Amino acid sequence: MKKLFTLTLLLLAAALPSLAQGTDATFAFVDADGNQLGDGTTLTIVGKEEVVDDGFGQYASIIVNSGLSVKNTTGADAALKIAYTISNISNGAVQFCFPVNCLNHEEAGSWVSDGTVLKAGETSSLRTEWLPADVGQYGEATVTYQVKVCQYNALLKSYTEIADGPTVTVSYVYQDEAAVTALNNGEATPTARYTINGQRTDAPVKGVNIVRLSNGKTIKQIVK
């Protein structure tokens, strides 16, 4: 019995290193500038209004693009899916177009993409962004993306998740640029400040701040 107990402990000890290996590094997220992002990185993307000409006329548009891609960091082909969770969204929809089909989500929740294979060293855009409901519909959306490393079965054309890869959280922000400029130039002063949950504060807090200005406008500020 003692030998059996000792053998069991040895087997458990041998298994512990594999359980503690941490995040699988087969894939990495890459930002719009081509920088490889570490696991757990948080990005704040501030959108700007743009004038679009579709051939029938000009109109204002707002799209807050993440610029995110995913890269196979190894020397061999590898399969993956992307899991993504929308933790909050003020309005509009988060669009996700990886690997092929585009899906729009207007509410908080979690989803997993279809599987795909990236060649050694290949980088593929996630083509994911927040689409506010309309110009002037200020707010934010927060999305966490995670790589799910998969094993691909060519015969069955199936993808089985085998490991968790890195995560990156994107805070998409659309705010009143004129009000922010006025605030920065001293043309308007804060009269009240609230957390994202509506709790009034006397000083800036880390994260999203809802600021009411002396000119009657309300803006969102991101404090890091």
KOLBAVO-408588 format. One record per residue (C-alpha): residue number from 1; residue in one letter; x, y, z. Coordinates in steps of 0.02 Angstrom, whole numbers. Layout:
// KOLBAVO-408588
num: NUM, residuo: A, u: X, v: Y, w: Z;
...
END
This chain:
// KOLBAVO-408588
num: 1, residuo: M, u: 0, v: 0, w: 0;
num: 2, residuo: K, u: 143, v: 117, w: 44;
num: 3, residuo: K, u: 226, v: 84, w: -125;
num: 4, residuo: L, u: 62, v: 120, w: -215;
num: 5, residuo: F, u: 41, v: 284, w: -120;
num: 6, residuo: T, u: 220, v: 335, w: -162;
num: 7, residuo: L, u: 194, v: 294, w: -345;
num: 8, residuo: T, u: 36, v: 400, w: -348;
num: 9, residuo: L, u: 130, v: 549, w: -275;
num: 10, residuo: L, u: 268, v: 530, w: -405;
num: 11, residuo: L, u: 141, v: 528, w: -547;
num: 12, residuo: L, u: 57, v: 685, w: -479;
num: 13, residuo: A, u: 224, v: 772, w: -462;
num: 14, residuo: A, u: 267, v: 729, w: -642;
num: 15, residuo: A, u: 101, v: 801, w: -701;
num: 16, residuo: L, u: 117, v: 966, w: -608;
num: 17, residuo: P, u: 242, v: 1048, w: -728;
num: 18, residuo: S, u: 123, v: 1020, w: -876;
num: 19, residuo: L, u: -20, v: 1095, w: -775;
num: 20, residuo: A, u: 84, v: 1248, w: -735;
num: 21, residuo: Q, u: 148, v: 1284, w: -909;
num: 22, residuo: G, u: 34, v: 1435, w: -924;
num: 23, residuo: T, u: -22, v: 1519, w: -1084;
num: 24, residuo: D, u: 13, v: 1429, w: -1247;
num: 25, residuo: A, u: 127, v: 1539, w: -1354;
num: 26, residuo: T, u: 90, v: 1463, w: -1525;
num: 27, residuo: F, u: -2, v: 1623, w: -1573;
num: 28, residuo: A, u: 13, v: 1806, w: -1524;
num: 29, residuo: F, u: -95, v: 1958, w: -1549;
num: 30, residuo: V, u: -23, v: 2101, w: -1652;
num: 31, residuo: D, u: -81, v: 2283, w: -1649;
num: 32, residuo: A, u: -111, v: 2402, w: -1795;
num: 33, residuo: D, u: 72, v: 2455, w: -1794;
num: 34, residuo: G, u: 135, v: 2277, w: -1806;
num: 35, residuo: N, u: 187, v: 2265, w: -1623;
num: 36, residuo: Q, u: 168, v: 2095, w: -1542;
num: 37, residuo: L, u: 62, v: 2109, w: -1385;
num: 38, residuo: G, u: 94, v: 2020, w: -1221;
num: 39, residuo: D, u: -36, v: 1909, w: -1140;
num: 40, residuo: G, u: -162, v: 2013, w: -1044;
num: 41, residuo: T, u: -129, v: 2176, w: -1137;
num: 42, residuo: T, u: -266, v: 2309, w: -1131;
num: 43, residuo: L, u: -286, v: 2430, w: -1276;
num: 44, residuo: T, u: -390, v: 2590, w: -1282;
num: 45, residuo: I, u: -447, v: 2634, w: -1458;
num: 46, residuo: V, u: -526, v: 2807, w: -1478;
num: 47, residuo: G, u: -634, v: 2827, w: -1632;
num: 48, residuo: K, u: -649, v: 2983, w: -1740;
num: 49, residuo: E, u: -784, v: 3042, w: -1856;
num: 50, residuo: E, u: -739, v: 3030, w: -2040;
num: 51, residuo: V, u: -819, v: 3096, w: -2198;
num: 52, residuo: V, u: -859, v: 2955, w: -2319;
num: 53, residuo: D, u: -901, v: 2971, w: -2504;
num: 54, residuo: D, u: -995, v: 2820, w: -2571;
num: 55, residuo: G, u: -1018, v: 2891, w: -2746;
num: 56, residuo: F, u: -1192, v: 2956, w: -2707;
num: 57, residuo: G, u: -1136, v: 3092, w: -2589;
num: 58, residuo: Q, u: -1037, v: 3126, w: -2431;
num: 59, residuo: Y, u: -1090, v: 3082, w: -2256;
num: 60, residuo: A, u: -1012, v: 3071, w: -2083;
num: 61, residuo: S, u: -969, v: 2898, w: -2018;
num: 62, residuo: I, u: -894, v: 2826, w: -1860;
num: 63, residuo: I, u: -806, v: 2658, w: -1848;
num: 64, residuo: V, u: -689, v: 2616, w: -1703;
num: 65, residuo: N, u: -569, v: 2489, w: -1778;
num: 66, residuo: S, u: -462, v: 2381, w: -1664;
num: 67, residuo: G, u: -325, v: 2352, w: -1793;
num: 68, residuo: L, u: -295, v: 2182, w: -1711;
num: 69, residuo: S, u: -218, v: 2034, w: -1800;
num: 70, residuo: V, u: -162, v: 1862, w: -1741;
num: 71, residuo: K, u: 6, v: 1787, w: -1787;
num: 72, residuo: N, u: 72, v: 1609, w: -1792;
num: 73, residuo: T, u: 238, v: 1628, w: -1701;
num: 74, residuo: T, u: 301, v: 1453, w: -1739;
num: 75, residuo: G, u: 390, v: 1370, w: -1884;
num: 76, residuo: A, u: 245, v: 1253, w: -1925;
num: 77, residuo: D, u: 63, v: 1268, w: -1977;
num: 78, residuo: A, u: -55, v: 1281, w: -1829;
num: 79, residuo: A, u: -243, v: 1288, w: -1801;
num: 80, residuo: L, u: -344, v: 1405, w: -1692;
num: 81, residuo: K, u: -510, v: 1482, w: -1648;
num: 82, residuo: I, u: -540, v: 1653, w: -1568;
num: 83, residuo: A, u: -653, v: 1667, w: -1416;
num: 84, residuo: Y, u: -719, v: 1841, w: -1379;
num: 85, residuo: T, u: -821, v: 1915, w: -1238;
num: 86, residuo: I, u: -913, v: 2081, w: -1243;
num: 87, residuo: S, u: -921, v: 2140, w: -1062;
num: 88, residuo: N, u: -1011, v: 2303, w: -1098;
num: 89, residuo: I, u: -1076, v: 2399, w: -1249;
num: 90, residuo: S, u: -1160, v: 2570, w: -1243;
num: 91, residuo: N, u: -1245, v: 2561, w: -1413;
num: 92, residuo: G, u: -1221, v: 2497, w: -1589;
num: 93, residuo: A, u: -1136, v: 2331, w: -1622;
num: 94, residuo: V, u: -967, v: 2245, w: -1611;
num: 95, residuo: Q, u: -921, v: 2168, w: -1779;
num: 96, residuo: F, u: -808, v: 2015, w: -1789;
num: 97, residuo: C, u: -753, v: 1944, w: -1958;
num: 98, residuo: F, u: -629, v: 1805, w: -1917;
num: 99, residuo: P, u: -585, v: 1695, w: -2006;
num: 100, residuo: V, u: -711, v: 1730, w: -2146;
num: 101, residuo: N, u: -891, v: 1765, w: -2097;
num: 102, residuo: C, u: -941, v: 1929, w: -2013;
num: 103, residuo: L, u: -1050, v: 1927, w: -1857;
num: 104, residuo: N, u: -1125, v: 2079, w: -1770;
num: 105, residuo: H, u: -1169, v: 2078, w: -1584;
num: 106, residuo: E, u: -1272, v: 2214, w: -1501;
num: 107, residuo: E, u: -1267, v: 2143, w: -1325;
num: 108, residuo: A, u: -1145, v: 2078, w: -1195;
num: 109, residuo: G, u: -1101, v: 1894, w: -1208;
num: 110, residuo: S, u: -970, v: 1766, w: -1262;
num: 111, residuo: W, u: -941, v: 1682, w: -1429;
num: 112, residuo: V, u: -810, v: 1573, w: -1517;
num: 113, residuo: S, u: -761, v: 1591, w: -1700;
num: 114, residuo: D, u: -745, v: 1453, w: -1828;
num: 115, residuo: G, u: -577, v: 1368, w: -1838;
num: 116, residuo: T, u: -439, v: 1403, w: -1963;
num: 117, residuo: V, u: -258, v: 1357, w: -1998;
num: 118, residuo: L, u: -120, v: 1487, w: -2009;
num: 119, residuo: K, u: 42, v: 1444, w: -2096;
num: 120, residuo: A, u: 209, v: 1462, w: -2007;
num: 121, residuo: G, u: 238, v: 1647, w: -1971;
num: 122, residuo: E, u: 73, v: 1698, w: -2051;
num: 123, residuo: T, u: -24, v: 1849, w: -1985;
num: 124, residuo: S, u: -212, v: 1866, w: -2010;
num: 125, residuo: S, u: -322, v: 2016, w: -1969;
num: 126, residuo: L, u: -467, v: 1988, w: -1848;
num: 127, residuo: R, u: -564, v: 2125, w: -1939;
num: 128, residuo: T, u: -654, v: 2170, w: -1779;
num: 129, residuo: E, u: -721, v: 2341, w: -1728;
num: 130, residuo: W, u: -857, v: 2432, w: -1636;
num: 131, residuo: L, u: -991, v: 2515, w: -1742;
num: 132, residuo: P, u: -1080, v: 2650, w: -1639;
num: 133, residuo: A, u: -1265, v: 2668, w: -1678;
num: 134, residuo: D, u: -1243, v: 2838, w: -1761;
num: 135, residuo: V, u: -1134, v: 2993, w: -1766;
num: 136, residuo: G, u: -1152, v: 3079, w: -1598;
num: 137, residuo: Q, u: -1201, v: 2919, w: -1507;
num: 138, residuo: Y, u: -1056, v: 2926, w: -1385;
num: 139, residuo: G, u: -1007, v: 2784, w: -1271;
num: 140, residuo: E, u: -892, v: 2634, w: -1268;
num: 141, residuo: A, u: -879, v: 2447, w: -1291;
num: 142, residuo: T, u: -759, v: 2329, w: -1203;
num: 143, residuo: V, u: -710, v: 2164, w: -1283;
num: 144, residuo: T, u: -587, v: 2029, w: -1227;
num: 145, residuo: Y, u: -515, v: 1915, w: -1361;
num: 146, residuo: Q, u: -427, v: 1750, w: -1326;
num: 147, residuo: V, u: -337, v: 1626, w: -1438;
num: 148, residuo: K, u: -395, v: 1446, w: -1427;
num: 149, residuo: V, u: -259, v: 1333, w: -1496;
num: 150, residuo: C, u: -336, v: 1187, w: -1590;
num: 151, residuo: Q, u: -295, v: 1018, w: -1664;
num: 152, residuo: Y, u: -358, v: 1006, w: -1843;
num: 153, residuo: N, u: -427, v: 843, w: -1911;
num: 154, residuo: A, u: -413, v: 855, w: -2101;
num: 155, residuo: L, u: -520, v: 701, w: -2129;
num: 156, residuo: L, u: -666, v: 765, w: -2026;
num: 157, residuo: K, u: -625, v: 949, w: -2057;
num: 158, residuo: S, u: -646, v: 980, w: -1871;
num: 159, residuo: Y, u: -556, v: 1087, w: -1743;
num: 160, residuo: T, u: -533, v: 1025, w: -1565;
num: 161, residuo: E, u: -475, v: 1152, w: -1434;
num: 162, residuo: I, u: -318, v: 1090, w: -1345;
num: 163, residuo: A, u: -245, v: 1243, w: -1258;
num: 164, residuo: D, u: -280, v: 1423, w: -1207;
num: 165, residuo: G, u: -177, v: 1555, w: -1295;
num: 166, residuo: P, u: -152, v: 1739, w: -1249;
num: 167, residuo: T, u: -288, v: 1867, w: -1216;
num: 168, residuo: V, u: -305, v: 2050, w: -1260;
num: 169, residuo: T, u: -440, v: 2171, w: -1202;
num: 170, residuo: V, u: -493, v: 2316, w: -1311;
num: 171, residuo: S, u: -585, v: 2467, w: -1241;
num: 172, residuo: Y, u: -669, v: 2553, w: -1389;
num: 173, residuo: V, u: -711, v: 2734, w: -1351;
num: 174, residuo: Y, u: -814, v: 2862, w: -1447;
num: 175, residuo: Q, u: -823, v: 3032, w: -1365;
num: 176, residuo: D, u: -866, v: 3212, w: -1407;
num: 177, residuo: E, u: -701, v: 3277, w: -1479;
num: 178, residuo: A, u: -759, v: 3458, w: -1473;
num: 179, residuo: A, u: -801, v: 3444, w: -1289;
num: 180, residuo: V, u: -636, v: 3358, w: -1251;
num: 181, residuo: T, u: -541, v: 3494, w: -1346;
num: 182, residuo: A, u: -634, v: 3629, w: -1252;
num: 183, residuo: L, u: -596, v: 3544, w: -1087;
num: 184, residuo: N, u: -412, v: 3528, w: -1130;
num: 185, residuo: N, u: -406, v: 3712, w: -1181;
num: 186, residuo: G, u: -488, v: 3770, w: -1022;
num: 187, residuo: E, u: -645, v: 3828, w: -1114;
num: 188, residuo: A, u: -757, v: 3718, w: -1007;
num: 189, residuo: T, u: -739, v: 3653, w: -831;
num: 190, residuo: P, u: -805, v: 3493, w: -750;
num: 191, residuo: T, u: -957, v: 3520, w: -641;
num: 192, residuo: A, u: -986, v: 3337, w: -594;
num: 193, residuo: R, u: -895, v: 3173, w: -615;
num: 194, residuo: Y, u: -962, v: 2994, w: -608;
num: 195, residuo: T, u: -895, v: 2817, w: -625;
num: 196, residuo: I, u: -959, v: 2706, w: -765;
num: 197, residuo: N, u: -1082, v: 2634, w: -637;
num: 198, residuo: G, u: -1155, v: 2806, w: -601;
num: 199, residuo: Q, u: -1071, v: 2836, w: -433;
num: 200, residuo: R, u: -1020, v: 3018, w: -407;
num: 201, residuo: T, u: -837, v: 3051, w: -367;
num: 202, residuo: D, u: -739, v: 3206, w: -319;
num: 203, residuo: A, u: -583, v: 3160, w: -418;
num: 204, residuo: P, u: -538, v: 3059, w: -574;
num: 205, residuo: V, u: -540, v: 2870, w: -549;
num: 206, residuo: K, u: -450, v: 2738, w: -650;
num: 207, residuo: G, u: -552, v: 2679, w: -799;
num: 208, residuo: V, u: -701, v: 2765, w: -877;
num: 209, residuo: N, u: -757, v: 2933, w: -804;
num: 210, residuo: I, u: -921, v: 3017, w: -852;
num: 211, residuo: V, u: -889, v: 3205, w: -842;
num: 212, residuo: R, u: -1023, v: 3340, w: -848;
num: 213, residuo: L, u: -954, v: 3506, w: -912;
num: 214, residuo: S, u: -999, v: 3686, w: -876;
num: 215, residuo: N, u: -1052, v: 3706, w: -1058;
num: 216, residuo: G, u: -1191, v: 3580, w: -1031;
num: 217, residuo: K, u: -1108, v: 3435, w: -1122;
num: 218, residuo: T, u: -1064, v: 3265, w: -1049;
num: 219, residuo: I, u: -910, v: 3169, w: -1105;
num: 220, residuo: K, u: -820, v: 3008, w: -1064;
num: 221, residuo: Q, u: -638, v: 3010, w: -1012;
num: 222, residuo: I, u: -520, v: 2863, w: -997;
num: 223, residuo: V, u: -402, v: 2876, w: -848;
num: 224, residuo: K, u: -258, v: 2751, w: -849;
END
